[in-house]
Amino acid sequence: MKLKNILFCTILILNIISCGVYSFTGGDTGSAKTIQINYFPNNATLVEPGLSQQFTQELQDLFLRQTNLNLVKANGDLFFEGEITNYRVTPMTATAEQTAAQSRLTIVINIRFYNKLDANKDFEKRFTHFSDFSADEQLTGTVLEGALEEIFERIIQDVFNASVANW
């Protein structure tokens, strides 16, 4: 009897996953088969080299990992475009000597999402996140890499949730 229950549960789970009824990542792509994610140019006043390429690639990677969609260069069922609109470093906290103790990197990305199969899900939104670092550190090398990783992870997850997770 126990073996029958295990076999039944296994078959049920496999059917649910293969039919696309449920995704363990929370993504609901409906009947979409393809996704198009255009290059996100950096239109911010302060330009960090490679930022556009890194963001675009990480957004594509997340959708390829967490959905069954195929990435295409044109005519995707789901389509993303946009631009990096702000990249700024600001002092956050002061020391007793009136100097900055901590700085904050903030990135703002404007995203336009189009769902060819359901236009009611289309949107244009600004997504932003920040990372704090010691004012004693230069925003280069591992400090910059860590900040970008934190910021992009949060923004990309927010974009995923807004577009296909229905949050």
Sequence and secondary structure as in RCSB ss.txt:
>XXXX:A:sequence
MKLKNILFCTILILNIISCGVYSFTGGDTGSAKTIQINYFPNNATLVEPGLSQQFTQELQDLFLRQTNLNLVKAN
GDLFFEGEITNYRVTPMTATAEQTAAQSRLTIVINIRFYNKLDANKDFEKRFTHFSDFSADEQLTGTVLEGALEE
IFERIIQDVFNASVANW
>XXXX:A:secstr
 HHHHHHHHHHHHHHHHHHTS  TT    TT  EEEE    B SSS  TTHHHHHHHHHHHHHHHHS  EE SSS
 SEEEEEEEEEEEEEEEEE TTSSEEEEEEEEEEEEEEEETT GGG EEEEEEEEEEEETTS SSHHHHHHHHHH
HHHHHHHHHHHHHTS  
